[in-house]
Amino acid sequence: MKQKNSAGYRRIGLTGGIGSGKTTAAKRFAELGAKVYSADDIARRALDPGTSCYDRVVSAFGESILLPDGAIDRKRLARIVFSDESKRTLLNGILHPYVIDRLFSDADQDFQAENFRIAVFDIPLLFESGLDAQMDTTIVVASDTETRIRRVIERDGISREQALQRILVQMPDEEKRLRANYVLDNDGSKDDLCRRVDALYELLRPEESNV
Ligand code: ADP
């Protein structure tokens, strides 16, 4: 399979609804030697002082969102954006382009130094954001809804209602399945999932001459 981007390495988009096992699959890809870039990790660090995103958020929302030490008061910002849709749009308009840019620029920069073959981009909103179009291959991790609810309750210590609410606001698994090139079913054990990741990695790993 030839890559369609000109980055020099194969871009694989990995997604899945909350509790599907996406992070677990991403870890396995990393163990196998793929470079893994997480949109959530970048988004978490995006508001740290010193980033261009920090500067833009402070100029958009004002210094009243700052704590005495200069850090953004994330709880306060969350309250603002969750109670006002136009503010939420404003924040997303700053955050999303930053995250996308960092995902690809981090990978391109690492590629210059390490010359790897496969980068896995762990992106919860892969299809919703349209970023799937920039990938050579897309993978969705999918699990039964009841299983996802149980995992999220255990992992995040939230109620069944909260877990269900988080699941219901996302694109349904059925739709992701239809859009993805590959589906990793994760209704068995973690070992089962890892075996499926191993098999898929073998399939996706480019031949020496292909890169
Ligand atoms: P996501 O990133 O899709 O939200 P995670 O990979 O974090 O999901 O998995 C959610 C929780 O379920 C984690 O605590 C993880 O260890 C656990 N988990 C994932 N897959 C399995 C599995 N096949 N069997 C048991 N627990 C699992």
Residues whose N, C-alpha, C, O or C-beta is under 5 A from the ligand:
A	BS01	ADP	G16 G17 I18 G19 S20 G21 K22 T23 T24 R151 R155 N186 G188 S189 K190 L193
